[in-house]
Amino acid sequence: MDTAPELRAGSEDGPGNSATPVRQMSLWPPPRSTRHTGRRRRQFARTAVTLAALLLVGGGGFVAWSHLDGAREDTVTTMSDPDEFVGAWSGRMSQVDTDGRPVAEWDAEVRIEEGAERGSTAWTTFFCSGTLELSARDGDRLVYAYTETSDPDDRCVDESELTLWPASEGGRLNAEWSSVTREGTRMLSTGLLD
């Protein structure tokens, strides 16, 4: 049985010259390769684990932040009213060294600005002055960092710490200056400010 010449595929026809129709055509798509399926699953798993880790870290950070924020609010409620500290104060300070031996007595003027966050001071006996910036609150105590702005005779420390708290007799403040001299000796000065 011979096939019709126009349908016969022969070796005389080159590749691309053949007019032969496709013989095995399927209505179903060819099977997919499983070569990349595992890679997709691993990529999905990595993404899911990364998102879960980010959510845990973010949630933990939020909880820690809100806890710390709440702790700060508790501290503020147990504190004295900052307005108690606002104003101009002056008094005589007694300075002692590490062993408790008296070193000097000097006059101090302290001015605390509204809000009790900043202030200024002058040590009139030594002709020194500086700025105060609130660095801590501890119950009814306010702690200020002192930075020297003027010391013409080079007699004062460049930095110090001033702690103020209300005195038992109203209308006065207890003051405690703590500093370290250029030679490394720790000095403490205490007194009452009116």
Secondary structure as GFF3:
##gff-version 3
##sequence-region A 1 194
A	DSSP	alpha_helix	37	77	.	.	.	ID=ss1
A	DSSP	three_ten_helix	82	84	.	.	.	ID=ss2
A	DSSP	beta_strand	87	96	.	.	.	ID=ss3
A	DSSP	beta_strand	102	112	.	.	.	ID=ss4
A	DSSP	beta_strand	118	123	.	.	.	ID=ss5
A	DSSP	beta_strand	128	138	.	.	.	ID=ss6
A	DSSP	beta_strand	141	150	.	.	.	ID=ss7
A	DSSP	beta_strand	159	166	.	.	.	ID=ss8
A	DSSP	beta_strand	173	180	.	.	.	ID=ss9
A	DSSP	beta_strand	186	193	.	.	.	ID=ss10
###
